[in-house]
Amino acid sequence: MKRRININSDSSSNSSSIKTVRLATILFVIFTVALSGCVGDGQNNTTEEEYTYGMANVESVEILTLESFPVQIHVIAEGYLPDGCTEIDEIKPEREGNTFNINITTKRPTDAMCTQAIENFTKTIPLEVQGLSAGNYTVNVNGVTGSFELAIDNTLDGPTSPMPPRQQIITEANNGTTISLKKGETFYLRLKENPTTGYSWQLNLSQGLNTTNVSGIYYPPELKEGEQPLIGAGGVHLWEIKADSEGDQQVTAVYRRSWENETGTENKFTLNVEVV
């Protein structure tokens, strides 16, 4: 009886050990499979999304010439994107002779489900025109064209002094005052201006006053010998104005962006001129 009991006890112990080993093996296999699945998911998440590329639909092109010297040219391109997933990818301007070719490309996720609503876009594209010679230039944006003209060579070479000699010079300090001239005499109106901001003086003259250059001439800041031009620094705008008719005349000017509507809050200049 005692010997039988001892034999049965050993068998039971061996059976439990085997079950424990089997359970541990099963758990190890399950853990290994689960870990393998996690690693696989992480690798799938790093896969790059595929895109389909194309050309943007451009409907119109507007060319703005900022009154600065050197002249600055901005191209405003308007168009549309075909759906909610398509976006502008790159804008690449290149010049060949007197033609600027601007390619606007698009991209969209290849397999994406997108809203089928047209999305309008407007892009302002500055052109590299400093150093160009005087002449006519063409701009081609995805097949839509425009043009602009440079009346003079667009370089920093040229007059550096904004104050011509032996003439009456009117500045901001004379705002709201009155001057007297004889018929046929001229004076210079000299106003500070910084066209890099898009703002410039819009000049108006009464009928008895005249100027040979309505746009006037913009002069960059005066530089000492050896100094380099400061990008974004303001200069002065200069007009030569002649008294053609006797009587009370007036000069008015508004400092604003040419493409924006006047609001009444802009800086203004007024000069009364008595011509005798």
BAFI-3210 file (N, C-alpha, C; in Angstrom, 3 decimals, decimal comma, padded with zeros to 6 digits):
// residues 276
n [1|2|3|4|5|6|7|8|9|10|11|12|13|14|15|16|17|18|19|20|21|22|23|24|25|26|27|28|29|30|31|32|33|34|35|36|37|38|39|40|41|42|43|44|45|46|47|48|49|50|51|52|53|54|55|56|57|58|59|60|61|62|63|64|65|66|67|68|69|70|71|72|73|74|75|76|77|78|79|80|81|82|83|84|85|86|87|88|89|90|91|92|93|94|95|96|97|98|99|100|101|102|103|104|105|106|107|108|109|110|111|112|113|114|115|116|117|118|119|120|121|122|123|124|125|126|127|128|129|130|131|132|133|134|135|136|137|138|139|140|141|142|143|144|145|146|147|148|149|150|151|152|153|154|155|156|157|158|159|160|161|162|163|164|165|166|167|168|169|170|171|172|173|174|175|176|177|178|179|180|181|182|183|184|185|186|187|188|189|190|191|192|193|194|195|196|197|198|199|200|201|202|203|204|205|206|207|208|209|210|211|212|213|214|215|216|217|218|219|220|221|222|223|224|225|226|227|228|229|230|231|232|233|234|235|236|237|238|239|240|241|242|243|244|245|246|247|248|249|250|251|252|253|254|255|256|257|258|259|260|261|262|263|264|265|266|267|268|269|270|271|272|273|274|275|276]
n.u [000,823|001,832|003,952|002,633|001,299|003,442|004,430|002,261|002,235|004,659|004,145|002,049|003,338|005,207|003,508|002,331|004,537|005,097|002,813|003,145|005,428|004,501|002,493|004,012|005,472|003,472|002,550|004,850|005,044|002,681|003,242|005,465|004,364|002,520|004,239|005,629|003,588|003,122|005,516|005,390|003,160|004,176|006,132|004,540|003,254|005,179|005,344|005,571|003,180|001,611|001,570|-000,237|000,762|000,334|-000,569|-001,499|-004,713|-004,824|-006,508|-006,381|-004,021|-002,371|-000,278|001,733|003,398|005,596|006,193|009,202|012,774|015,538|012,927|010,174|008,529|005,512|003,676|000,341|-001,399|-004,385|-006,608|-007,987|-008,453|-009,203|-010,476|-011,011|-008,717|-006,532|-003,600|-001,412|001,783|004,506|006,028|007,608|009,548|011,140|013,453|013,722|015,456|013,519|011,265|009,331|008,753|006,462|005,829|003,235|002,676|000,712|-000,350|-001,840|-003,072|-002,869|-004,783|-006,800|-010,041|-011,909|-013,534|-015,639|-015,499|-014,734|-011,762|-010,698|-007,715|-005,173|-002,116|000,753|003,541|006,797|009,040|012,403|013,834|015,748|018,483|017,810|017,608|016,189|012,982|010,402|008,624|007,490|005,168|004,449|002,202|001,520|000,444|-001,205|-000,891|000,817|002,138|004,839|006,549|009,808|010,890|013,400|016,805|016,941|018,670|020,906|022,579|022,970|021,394|022,206|021,658|018,896|018,180|017,836|019,760|019,406|016,599|013,313|012,432|009,982|008,819|007,625|007,443|006,209|003,546|000,167|000,647|001,151|002,565|004,171|004,374|005,678|004,064|005,012|007,241|008,968|008,878|010,160|008,738|009,283|008,990|009,092|009,373|008,630|008,687|008,994|007,210|004,901|003,480|002,933|003,185|000,308|-000,255|-001,970|-002,823|-004,009|-005,665|-004,084|-001,494|001,356|003,141|005,931|006,359|004,233|004,387|006,703|010,009|011,661|014,076|016,545|017,885|020,483|023,873|026,987|030,373|031,451|029,527|026,903|023,707|020,776|018,483|015,015|015,057|013,817|013,386|013,194|010,581|010,343|009,066|008,925|007,317|005,374|004,184|001,551|-000,693|-002,176|-003,480|-005,238|-003,897|-003,503|-001,818|-002,215|-001,707|-001,804|-000,842|-000,655|-001,466|-001,572|-003,365|-005,364|-008,483|-009,246|-009,418|-009,616|-008,078|-005,470|-002,116|-001,826|-001,006|-000,990|-000,677|-000,936|-000,848|-000,062|-000,258|001,154]
n.v [-001,199|001,324|001,486|001,627|003,987|005,793|005,445|006,334|009,018|010,003|009,762|011,541|013,958|014,097|014,359|016,865|018,497|018,196|019,333|021,965|022,730|022,504|024,488|026,784|026,771|027,163|029,728|031,198|030,937|032,282|034,867|035,472|035,490|037,589|039,745|039,766|040,556|043,186|044,491|044,257|045,891|048,405|048,777|048,946|051,374|053,266|053,453|055,408|057,752|057,547|059,795|061,588|063,625|066,823|069,587|072,858|074,399|077,360|080,404|083,190|085,916|088,522|091,351|093,191|096,230|097,523|100,734|101,396|101,646|099,707|098,474|096,490|093,478|091,790|088,838|087,902|085,058|083,393|080,673|077,310|074,339|070,896|069,282|068,517|067,292|067,867|069,866|072,773|072,084|072,856|075,991|077,192|079,579|080,448|081,999|082,692|084,415|087,125|086,127|084,949|081,917|080,297|077,571|075,991|073,399|070,560|068,265|065,184|062,733|059,430|057,303|058,475|059,327|061,958|065,157|066,455|069,193|072,283|074,095|077,351|079,260|081,725|083,031|084,909|085,851|086,795|088,201|087,815|090,556|092,494|094,132|093,639|094,565|097,469|097,047|094,932|092,363|089,000|087,021|083,756|081,675|078,552|078,376|080,614|083,959|087,129|090,515|092,890|096,076|097,432|100,570|101,708|100,598|098,210|098,685|099,523|101,517|104,936|108,194|109,405|111,409|112,860|115,528|118,027|120,844|124,417|124,834|125,338|123,332|121,222|119,564|117,030|118,686|120,945|120,397|121,258|123,973|127,141|128,160|130,558|131,190|132,279|132,409|129,798|129,072|126,461|123,871|121,466|118,564|116,593|113,635|111,310|107,766|104,271|101,814|099,050|098,098|098,104|100,420|103,658|107,066|108,582|110,887|113,986|116,758|120,118|121,757|123,906|123,250|121,301|118,330|116,751|114,124|112,078|109,875|110,437|110,149|107,598|107,521|105,576|105,135|107,481|106,630|106,237|106,238|103,022|101,746|099,281|098,777|098,827|096,328|096,772|099,276|102,634|105,297|108,306|110,004|111,869|114,706|116,981|119,961|122,201|125,561|126,367|127,977|131,039|131,819|130,199|127,202|123,644|120,915|117,535|114,477|110,965|108,399|105,151|101,673|100,722|098,810|098,627|099,743|103,123|104,207|106,413|106,691|106,926|108,355|111,743|114,421|117,901|120,793|124,194|126,354|129,509|131,084|133,658]
n.w [000,000|000,849|-000,930|-003,358|-003,109|-003,111|-005,710|-007,345|-006,568|-007,624|-010,360|-010,719|-010,159|-012,224|-014,423|-013,970|-014,290|-016,990|-018,143|-017,310|-018,711|-021,345|-021,328|-020,914|-023,267|-025,183|-024,444|-024,986|-027,756|-028,545|-027,600|-029,172|-031,777|-031,514|-030,999|-033,392|-035,110|-034,231|-034,897|-037,643|-038,229|-037,535|-039,511|-041,807|-041,362|-041,939|-044,643|-047,575|-048,844|-052,020|-054,780|-057,303|-059,939|-061,566|-063,815|-062,833|-063,219|-064,714|-064,932|-065,262|-065,588|-063,975|-064,105|-062,005|-061,734|-059,597|-058,352|-058,146|-057,910|-058,536|-060,781|-059,624|-060,357|-060,042|-060,473|-060,612|-060,393|-061,100|-060,575|-060,536|-058,516|-059,056|-057,089|-053,552|-052,581|-054,136|-054,336|-054,545|-055,739|-056,680|-057,680|-060,381|-061,750|-064,796|-067,000|-070,452|-072,596|-073,479|-072,315|-069,647|-068,266|-066,289|-064,359|-062,732|-060,670|-059,522|-056,893|-055,732|-053,395|-054,591|-054,243|-052,811|-051,492|-052,500|-051,979|-054,493|-055,117|-056,595|-055,970|-055,602|-056,347|-055,626|-056,520|-055,790|-057,542|-057,458|-059,860|-061,062|-061,976|-061,766|-063,191|-065,810|-069,288|-070,941|-072,480|-074,008|-072,329|-071,999|-070,153|-069,289|-067,874|-067,230|-069,826|-070,002|-070,860|-070,369|-070,368|-069,911|-069,751|-069,654|-069,316|-069,098|-068,592|-066,039|-063,679|-060,949|-061,663|-062,542|-061,956|-058,733|-056,970|-055,474|-055,562|-057,585|-058,790|-058,131|-058,115|-056,801|-054,100|-052,927|-050,038|-047,654|-045,477|-046,373|-046,532|-046,848|-047,135|-048,926|-052,011|-054,214|-057,694|-060,847|-064,030|-066,138|-064,671|-062,842|-060,308|-057,909|-056,587|-053,858|-052,288|-049,594|-050,011|-050,008|-051,983|-051,742|-049,940|-051,320|-051,326|-052,792|-053,989|-055,290|-057,657|-058,240|-060,275|-060,606|-063,419|-064,261|-063,787|-064,763|-065,664|-067,124|-066,711|-065,431|-063,749|-062,434|-060,952|-059,227|-056,671|-055,189|-051,788|-050,947|-051,348|-049,695|-050,864|-051,666|-050,150|-049,995|-051,597|-049,551|-049,138|-049,243|-048,116|-047,963|-050,401|-052,307|-054,104|-057,044|-058,723|-061,475|-061,762|-063,634|-063,883|-065,765|-066,149|-065,012|-061,722|-058,943|-058,074|-057,470|-055,859|-055,179|-053,373|-052,714|-050,540|-051,178|-051,899|-055,252|-056,207|-054,372|-052,981|-052,164|-048,803|-047,172|-044,949|-045,606|-045,886|-046,825|-049,105|-049,637|-051,618|-052,136|-054,906|-056,022|-059,005|-060,827]
ca.u [000,000|002,690|004,743|001,727|001,054|004,639|004,499|001,230|002,641|005,689|003,519|001,273|004,295|005,768|002,435|002,188|005,711|004,931|001,775|003,716|006,339|003,675|001,828|005,023|005,803|002,347|002,566|006,006|004,679|001,686|003,927|006,320|003,492|001,968|005,321|005,883|002,509|003,320|006,626|004,910|002,303|005,025|006,769|003,531|002,932|006,216|005,291|005,246|001,957|001,851|000,888|-000,374|001,169|-000,230|-000,419|-002,633|-005,572|-004,705|-007,533|-006,024|-002,732|-002,258|001,112|001,848|004,702|005,730|006,948|010,445|013,928|015,054|011,510|009,796|007,395|004,811|002,660|-000,755|-002,039|-005,616|-007,099|-008,768|-008,054|-010,408|-011,147|-010,518|-007,439|-005,445|-002,978|-000,273|003,025|005,655|005,939|008,961|009,734|012,372|013,490|014,415|015,452|012,530|010,060|009,324|007,867|006,178|005,072|002,603|002,290|-000,169|-000,250|-002,955|-002,891|-003,365|-005,960|-007,655|-011,429|-011,902|-014,733|-015,575|-015,778|-013,618|-011,096|-010,005|-006,444|-004,497|-000,708|001,560|004,862|007,757|009,983|013,756|013,976|016,840|019,580|017,337|017,676|014,902|012,335|009,130|008,804|006,289|005,041|003,605|001,913|000,721|-000,256|-001,887|000,197|000,704|003,382|005,179|007,610|010,785|011,191|014,836|017,532|016,542|019,881|021,123|023,395|022,184|021,476|022,178|021,242|017,491|017,935|018,384|020,221|018,835|015,152|012,563|012,121|008,888|008,867|006,528|007,375|005,351|002,176|-000,858|001,080|000,941|003,745|003,873|005,207|005,310|003,666|006,162|008,259|008,815|009,411|010,284|008,056|010,127|008,297|009,690|008,577|009,248|007,875|009,109|006,018|003,748|002,892|003,557|002,394|-000,538|-000,230|-003,002|-002,547|-005,085|-005,452|-003,081|-000,161|001,684|004,403|006,286|006,404|003,225|004,853|007,857|011,183|011,997|015,504|016,847|018,638|021,829|024,896|028,353|031,279|031,782|028,372|026,028|022,286|020,045|017,213|013,870|015,179|013,034|014,064|012,321|009,939|010,579|008,349|009,140|005,977|005,432|002,985|001,153|-001,775|-002,299|-004,608|-005,014|-003,729|-003,315|-001,210|-002,616|-001,121|-002,253|000,139|-001,437|-001,209|-002,349|-004,393|-006,356|-009,401|-008,922|-010,274|-009,692|-007,134|-004,111|-001,374|-002,126|-000,207|-001,672|000,102|-001,610|000,106|-000,567|000,502|000,915]
ca.v [000,000|002,500|001,563|002,083|005,423|006,524|005,378|007,240|010,413|010,382|009,912|012,803|015,082|014,171|014,846|018,316|019,173|018,199|020,317|023,307|023,006|022,720|025,784|027,814|026,784|027,790|031,163|031,778|031,020|033,345|036,147|035,713|035,846|038,925|040,706|039,837|041,345|044,600|044,999|044,370|047,068|049,587|048,916|049,383|052,772|054,143|053,466|056,735|057,825|057,804|060,979|061,820|065,001|067,418|071,027|073,613|075,100|078,811|081,084|084,580|086,402|089,987|091,732|094,443|096,890|098,372|101,950|101,419|101,539|098,997|098,124|095,158|092,926|090,680|088,183|087,321|083,995|082,876|079,459|076,434|072,955|070,130|068,629|068,905|066,646|068,405|071,063|073,277|071,392|073,733|077,112|077,324|080,572|080,394|083,007|082,411|085,674|088,093|085,398|084,273|080,753|079,905|076,320|075,714|071,989|070,115|066,870|064,668|061,317|058,627|056,479|059,178|059,669|063,413|065,926|066,891|070,635|073,059|074,994|078,447|079,669|082,927|082,994|086,063|085,323|087,844|087,857|088,349|091,476|093,438|093,948|093,440|095,713|098,025|096,282|094,267|091,014|088,171|086,099|082,609|080,874|077,374|078,632|081,909|084,912|088,565|091,181|094,159|096,808|098,201|101,749|101,928|099,468|098,041|098,524|100,568|102,582|106,100|109,319|109,051|112,557|113,168|116,951|118,818|122,156|125,692|124,778|125,289|121,937|121,077|118,264|116,800|119,820|121,974|119,885|122,195|125,365|127,776|128,779|131,443|131,007|132,998|131,530|129,255|128,578|125,077|123,505|120,026|117,949|115,487|112,954|110,036|106,640|102,947|100,941|097,629|097,757|098,155|101,755|104,708|108,290|108,773|112,345|114,677|118,179|120,896|121,955|124,929|122,701|120,250|117,632|115,968|112,716|111,925|108,869|110,917|109,276|107,129|107,412|104,789|105,903|107,899|105,752|106,720|105,444|101,714|101,134|098,455|099,118|098,079|095,809|097,154|100,657|103,593|106,407|109,463|110,133|113,249|115,203|118,369|120,481|123,518|126,397|126,703|128,965|131,891|131,535|129,312|125,805|122,733|119,591|116,582|113,138|109,970|107,324|103,923|100,604|101,042|097,810|098,639|100,871|104,169|104,094|107,687|106,699|106,981|109,608|112,631|115,632|118,968|122,023|125,242|127,073|130,742|131,378|135,052]
ca.w [000,000|000,912|-002,157|-004,415|-002,922|-003,543|-007,185|-007,881|-006,301|-008,596|-011,678|-010,719|-010,204|-013,588|-015,320|-013,755|-014,878|-018,450|-018,470|-017,102|-019,842|-022,537|-021,198|-021,121|-024,695|-025,902|-024,166|-025,690|-029,178|-028,687|-027,410|-030,340|-032,900|-031,254|-031,186|-034,834|-035,701|-033,900|-035,702|-039,010|-038,331|-037,508|-040,800|-042,765|-041,112|-042,466|-046,104|-048,088|-049,618|-053,425|-055,280|-058,739|-060,201|-062,780|-064,002|-062,289|-064,182|-064,550|-065,722|-065,578|-065,119|-063,847|-063,851|-061,264|-061,770|-058,415|-058,663|-057,394|-058,801|-059,720|-060,833|-059,164|-061,091|-059,398|-061,304|-059,833|-061,167|-060,495|-061,220|-059,660|-058,326|-059,402|-055,961|-052,232|-052,247|-054,967|-053,799|-055,299|-055,385|-056,881|-058,609|-060,922|-062,805|-065,553|-068,064|-071,693|-073,337|-072,992|-071,909|-068,349|-068,211|-064,897|-064,268|-061,438|-060,664|-058,435|-056,482|-054,941|-053,042|-055,713|-053,930|-051,840|-051,805|-052,336|-052,307|-055,887|-055,160|-057,154|-055,024|-056,281|-055,748|-056,111|-056,171|-056,171|-057,896|-057,834|-060,913|-060,945|-063,116|-061,568|-064,129|-067,172|-070,192|-071,343|-073,550|-073,735|-071,804|-071,974|-069,025|-069,629|-066,681|-067,624|-071,081|-069,967|-071,035|-070,124|-070,770|-069,259|-070,431|-068,889|-070,130|-069,030|-068,010|-064,638|-062,885|-059,954|-062,241|-062,940|-061,027|-057,310|-056,169|-055,709|-055,351|-058,677|-058,333|-058,548|-058,266|-055,538|-053,777|-051,966|-049,355|-046,696|-044,550|-046,982|-046,620|-046,407|-047,285|-050,232|-052,620|-055,345|-058,874|-062,055|-065,117|-066,860|-063,752|-062,386|-058,991|-057,712|-055,447|-053,405|-051,189|-049,196|-050,488|-049,885|-052,843|-051,404|-049,160|-052,203|-051,282|-053,593|-054,058|-056,469|-057,792|-059,021|-060,471|-061,197|-064,854|-064,525|-063,529|-065,710|-065,475|-068,303|-066,304|-064,385|-062,797|-061,709|-060,905|-057,887|-056,404|-053,987|-050,792|-051,332|-050,795|-049,656|-051,677|-051,090|-049,491|-050,806|-051,421|-048,538|-049,647|-048,421|-047,628|-048,736|-051,059|-052,524|-055,405|-057,480|-059,901|-061,893|-062,050|-064,277|-063,791|-067,137|-066,189|-063,833|-060,858|-057,804|-058,496|-056,325|-056,010|-054,140|-053,530|-051,737|-050,387|-051,065|-052,854|-056,451|-056,475|-053,308|-052,968|-051,191|-047,616|-046,463|-043,825|-046,147|-045,781|-047,957|-049,240|-050,368|-051,796|-052,898|-055,749|-056,620|-060,214|-061,212]
c.u [000,851|003,477|003,892|001,446|002,213|004,747|003,498|001,599|003,675|005,091|002,754|002,180|004,867|004,748|002,257|003,327|005,577|003,909|002,305|004,616|005,549|003,004|002,797|005,387|004,711|002,341|003,703|005,689|003,691|002,340|004,767|005,499|002,935|003,016|005,648|004,830|002,671|004,423|006,187|004,050|003,124|005,690|005,779|003,216|003,966|006,237|004,857|003,984|002,287|001,000|000,793|-000,115|000,564|000,061|-001,677|-003,411|-005,536|-005,695|-007,145|-004,681|-002,767|-000,826|001,134|003,273|004,776|006,627|008,153|011,577|015,055|013,576|011,309|008,535|006,820|003,739|001,611|-001,491|-003,254|-006,088|-007,889|-008,149|-009,303|-011,140|-010,478|-009,199|-006,263|-004,924|-001,824|000,993|004,218|005,314|007,356|009,000|011,101|012,309|014,300|014,348|014,491|011,222|010,282|008,301|007,708|005,308|004,551|002,090|001,439|000,153|-001,488|-002,662|-003,593|-004,672|-006,939|-009,067|-011,611|-013,277|-014,576|-015,958|-014,536|-013,080|-010,343|-008,683|-005,958|-003,062|-000,020|003,005|005,788|008,713|011,340|014,020|015,098|017,987|019,141|017,440|016,275|014,318|011,016|009,377|007,447|006,334|004,049|003,438|000,980|-000,129|-001,034|-000,813|-000,194|002,024|003,603|006,350|008,516|011,225|012,685|015,495|017,268|017,759|020,002|021,998|022,497|022,294|021,394|021,713|019,802|017,184|018,587|018,740|019,347|017,333|014,517|012,116|011,100|008,939|007,642|006,377|006,467|003,901|001,194|-000,504|000,795|002,263|003,300|004,875|004,760|004,941|004,907|007,260|007,950|009,318|009,462|009,526|008,818|009,495|008,966|008,757|009,358|008,427|007,979|007,926|004,766|003,083|003,665|002,622|001,628|-000,804|-001,386|-002,675|-003,785|-004,696|-004,360|-001,650|000,088|003,011|004,688|006,320|005,465|003,682|006,020|009,012|011,443|013,510|015,708|017,648|020,028|022,855|026,243|029,238|031,644|030,628|027,550|024,575|021,625|018,703|016,087|013,936|014,408|013,894|013,130|011,763|009,982|009,774|008,805|007,802|006,093|004,104|002,620|000,142|-001,807|-003,529|-004,212|-005,005|-003,476|-002,668|-001,716|-001,981|-001,610|-001,243|-000,604|-000,942|-002,139|-003,488|-005,464|-007,237|-009,007|-009,918|-010,465|-008,746|-005,682|-003,449|-001,622|-001,224|-000,977|-000,768|-000,715|-000,572|-000,585|000,315|000,122|001,598]
c.v [001,241|002,670|002,056|003,571|006,243|006,536|006,328|008,693|010,871|010,600|011,216|014,010|015,254|014,724|016,353|019,074|019,273|019,252|021,746|023,691|023,299|024,098|026,934|027,939|027,477|029,300|031,859|031,967|032,152|034,719|036,497|036,145|037,253|039,998|040,884|040,671|042,815|045,219|045,201|045,587|048,336|049,828|049,408|050,854|053,723|054,173|054,833|056,677|058,168|058,979|060,943|063,298|065,506|068,904|071,733|074,279|076,592|079,492|082,495|084,936|087,924|090,325|093,105|094,961|097,842|099,560|102,048|101,468|100,869|098,597|096,710|094,720|091,748|090,149|087,562|086,331|083,475|081,661|078,612|075,042|072,085|069,487|069,024|068,296|067,239|069,701|071,498|072,584|072,340|074,856|077,398|078,377|080,397|081,421|082,511|083,673|086,661|087,429|084,723|083,136|080,318|078,661|076,141|074,282|071,672|068,670|066,493|063,218|060,428|057,909|057,169|059,380|061,150|064,011|066,492|068,364|071,370|074,029|076,075|078,751|080,956|082,891|084,258|085,609|086,478|087,340|088,490|089,247|092,483|093,102|093,745|094,726|096,218|097,214|095,699|092,819|090,300|087,233|085,008|081,739|079,739|077,643|079,929|083,003|086,341|089,197|092,432|094,784|097,490|099,367|102,046|100,680|099,407|097,716|099,671|101,696|103,738|107,194|108,857|110,204|112,913|114,657|117,768|120,222|123,305|125,611|124,767|123,842|121,896|119,671|118,116|117,960|120,921|121,530|120,905|123,661|125,871|128,364|129,656|131,202|131,973|131,988|131,088|128,733|127,136|124,930|121,978|119,606|116,671|114,866|111,613|108,884|105,340|101,939|099,460|097,160|097,692|099,515|102,718|105,911|108,356|110,273|112,850|116,163|118,870|121,280|122,980|124,481|121,521|119,601|116,785|114,473|112,517|110,932|109,362|109,928|108,895|106,983|106,600|105,628|106,275|107,029|106,457|105,766|104,140|101,023|100,326|098,852|098,234|097,639|096,188|098,569|101,600|104,686|107,596|109,421|111,609|113,568|116,632|118,908|121,919|124,242|126,883|127,835|129,771|131,499|130,614|127,862|124,936|121,414|118,719|115,229|112,245|108,826|106,024|102,875|100,780|100,062|097,752|099,877|101,864|104,121|105,416|107,779|106,818|108,326|110,447|113,861|116,638|120,199|122,991|126,075|128,313|131,101|132,787|135,391]
c.w [000,000|-000,350|-003,312|-004,306|-003,415|-005,049|-007,806|-007,678|-007,289|-009,968|-011,789|-010,834|-011,593|-014,559|-015,194|-014,386|-016,380|-018,883|-018,345|-018,262|-021,111|-022,505|-021,459|-022,592|-025,509|-025,699|-024,898|-027,177|-029,415|-028,574|-028,632|-031,539|-032,743|-031,485|-032,655|-035,532|-035,437|-034,745|-037,141|-039,204|-038,360|-038,839|-041,846|-042,600|-041,686|-043,988|-046,606|-048,946|-051,061|-053,895|-056,799|-058,992|-061,511|-062,850|-063,505|-063,428|-063,891|-065,479|-066,122|-064,963|-065,096|-063,462|-063,199|-061,365|-060,589|-058,755|-057,740|-058,400|-058,052|-059,604|-060,300|-059,904|-060,308|-060,346|-060,386|-060,732|-060,407|-061,283|-060,246|-059,614|-058,445|-058,235|-054,659|-051,844|-053,016|-054,360|-054,695|-054,806|-055,487|-057,845|-059,093|-062,036|-063,475|-066,677|-069,249|-072,552|-072,710|-072,571|-070,555|-068,417|-066,758|-064,922|-062,845|-061,483|-059,436|-058,059|-055,681|-054,583|-054,067|-055,398|-052,979|-052,388|-051,491|-052,606|-053,715|-056,033|-055,664|-056,110|-055,805|-055,570|-056,399|-055,611|-056,684|-056,343|-058,275|-058,914|-060,634|-062,160|-062,928|-062,518|-065,566|-067,985|-070,503|-072,492|-073,108|-073,341|-071,737|-070,768|-069,411|-068,389|-067,089|-068,862|-071,134|-069,942|-070,665|-070,532|-069,929|-070,006|-069,419|-069,760|-070,178|-068,464|-066,511|-063,764|-061,899|-060,482|-062,657|-061,904|-059,583|-056,441|-056,474|-055,586|-056,483|-058,204|-058,848|-058,853|-056,879|-055,286|-052,650|-051,376|-048,439|-045,724|-045,072|-047,101|-046,042|-046,562|-048,695|-050,723|-053,791|-056,461|-059,962|-063,128|-065,896|-065,959|-063,329|-060,951|-058,913|-056,452|-055,090|-052,157|-050,887|-049,581|-050,312|-050,682|-052,511|-050,559|-050,029|-052,243|-052,178|-053,617|-055,380|-056,591|-058,649|-059,078|-061,029|-062,630|-065,179|-064,262|-064,463|-065,338|-066,702|-067,989|-065,126|-063,326|-061,964|-061,781|-059,456|-057,770|-055,126|-053,002|-051,314|-050,607|-050,784|-050,455|-050,950|-050,406|-050,484|-050,560|-050,373|-049,104|-048,690|-047,884|-048,548|-049,345|-051,175|-053,945|-055,795|-058,740|-060,200|-062,391|-062,566|-064,138|-065,189|-067,201|-064,903|-063,017|-059,707|-058,279|-057,256|-056,755|-054,861|-054,436|-052,397|-051,731|-050,152|-052,049|-054,044|-056,695|-055,383|-053,411|-051,874|-050,033|-046,875|-045,282|-044,291|-045,833|-047,032|-047,923|-050,083|-050,430|-052,646|-053,640|-056,348|-057,812|-060,687|-062,525]
res [m|k|r|r|i|n|i|n|s|d|s|s|s|n|s|s|s|i|k|t|v|r|l|a|t|i|l|f|v|i|f|t|v|a|l|s|g|c|v|g|d|g|q|n|n|t|t|e|e|e|y|t|y|g|m|a|n|v|e|s|v|e|i|l|t|l|e|s|f|p|v|q|i|h|v|i|a|e|g|y|l|p|d|g|c|t|e|i|d|e|i|k|p|e|r|e|g|n|t|f|n|i|n|i|t|t|k|r|p|t|d|a|m|c|t|q|a|i|e|n|f|t|k|t|i|p|l|e|v|q|g|l|s|a|g|n|y|t|v|n|v|n|g|v|t|g|s|f|e|l|a|i|d|n|t|l|d|g|p|t|s|p|m|p|p|r|q|q|i|i|t|e|a|n|n|g|t|t|i|s|l|k|k|g|e|t|f|y|l|r|l|k|e|n|p|t|t|g|y|s|w|q|l|n|l|s|q|g|l|n|t|t|n|v|s|g|i|y|y|p|p|e|l|k|e|g|e|q|p|l|i|g|a|g|g|v|h|l|w|e|i|k|a|d|s|e|g|d|q|q|v|t|a|v|y|r|r|s|w|e|n|e|t|g|t|e|n|k|f|t|l|n|v|e|v|v]
***
